[in-house]
Amino acid sequence: MKITKILFTTLAMVLVASTAFAAGDAGVMSAKAYATALGMGIAAGLCGIAQGMGVKGACEGIARNPEAAGQLSTTLILGLAFIESLAIYALVVNLILLFVV
């Protein structure tokens, strides 16, 4: 219940952030920095979880069928690159929010 309350509070702060950022004072810049840090933290954490699950699946697949290790490794590296690109996109969006908006 406490996690849900924190999640909805954070979501509410993010949704009303655009009107708060229009003020342009130091407090708003501080809130903007916290919001982008939180957004990047969430994105990096979820991408890390996804990469761990992908590596786990590949290791299990190689353990069950060692002959398919080459194809699984190629697919794993491609999948990890896609997951990492999501973290880079999140970084770009957060930098835009921090410095442009």
C-alpha positions in Angstrom: 0.0 0.0 0.0 2.8 2.4 0.9 4.6 1.7 -2.5 1.3 2.4 -4.3 0.9 5.7 -2.5 4.5 6.7 -3.3 4.0 5.7 -7.0 0.8 7.7 -7.4 2.3 10.7 -5.6 5.3 10.6 -7.9 3.1 10.2 -11.0 1.0 13.2 -9.9 4.1 15.3 -9.5 5.3 14.4 -12.9 2.0 15.1 -14.5 1.8 18.6 -13.1 5.4 19.4 -13.6 5.0 21.3 -16.9 3.0 24.1 -15.2 5.5 24.2 -12.3 8.5 24.5 -14.7 7.0 27.6 -16.3 7.9 29.6 -13.2 11.6 29.5 -13.8 12.9 30.0 -10.2 15.6 28.0 -8.4 13.1 25.7 -6.7 11.7 24.6 -10.0 15.2 23.8 -11.4 15.8 21.7 -8.3 12.5 19.9 -8.8 13.4 19.4 -12.4 16.7 17.9 -11.5 15.1 15.5 -9.0 12.5 14.5 -11.6 15.0 13.7 -14.3 17.2 11.8 -11.8 14.2 9.8 -10.7 13.3 9.1 -14.3 16.8 8.0 -15.3 17.0 5.9 -12.2 13.8 4.0 -13.0 14.8 3.5 -16.6 18.3 2.3 -15.7 16.9 0.0 -13.0 14.3 -1.6 -15.3 16.8 -2.0 -18.2 19.2 -3.7 -15.7 16.5 -6.1 -14.7 15.6 -6.8 -18.3 19.3 -7.4 -19.2 19.6 -9.8 -16.2 16.5 -11.7 -17.3 17.9 -12.0 -20.9 21.3 -13.3 -19.7 19.5 -15.7 -17.4 17.4 -17.0 -20.3 20.4 -17.4 -22.6 22.4 -19.2 -20.0 19.5 -21.6 -19.4 19.2 -22.1 -23.1 22.9 -22.9 -23.6 22.8 -25.2 -20.6 19.9 -27.2 -22.1 21.2 -27.2 -25.7 25.0 -26.5 -26.0 24.9 -26.9 -29.8 22.8 -23.8 -30.1 25.2 -21.6 -28.1 26.4 -19.6 -31.2 22.9 -18.7 -32.3 21.8 -17.9 -28.7 24.9 -15.7 -28.1 24.2 -13.7 -31.2 20.5 -13.2 -30.3 21.5 -12.3 -26.7 24.0 -9.7 -27.8 21.4 -8.2 -30.2 18.7 -8.2 -27.5 21.1 -6.6 -24.9 21.9 -3.9 -27.5 18.2 -3.1 -27.9 17.7 -3.0 -24.2 20.6 -0.7 -23.7 19.3 1.6 -26.5 16.2 2.1 -24.3 18.3 3.3 -21.5 20.1 5.7 -23.9 16.7 7.0 -25.2 15.6 7.6 -21.6 18.8 9.5 -21.0 18.3 11.7 -24.0 14.7 12.4 -23.0 15.8 13.3 -19.5 18.5 15.6 -20.7 15.9 17.3 -23.0 13.6 17.8 -20.0 16.4 19.1 -17.9 17.9 21.6 -20.2 15.3 22.5 -22.9 11.9 22.4 -21.2 
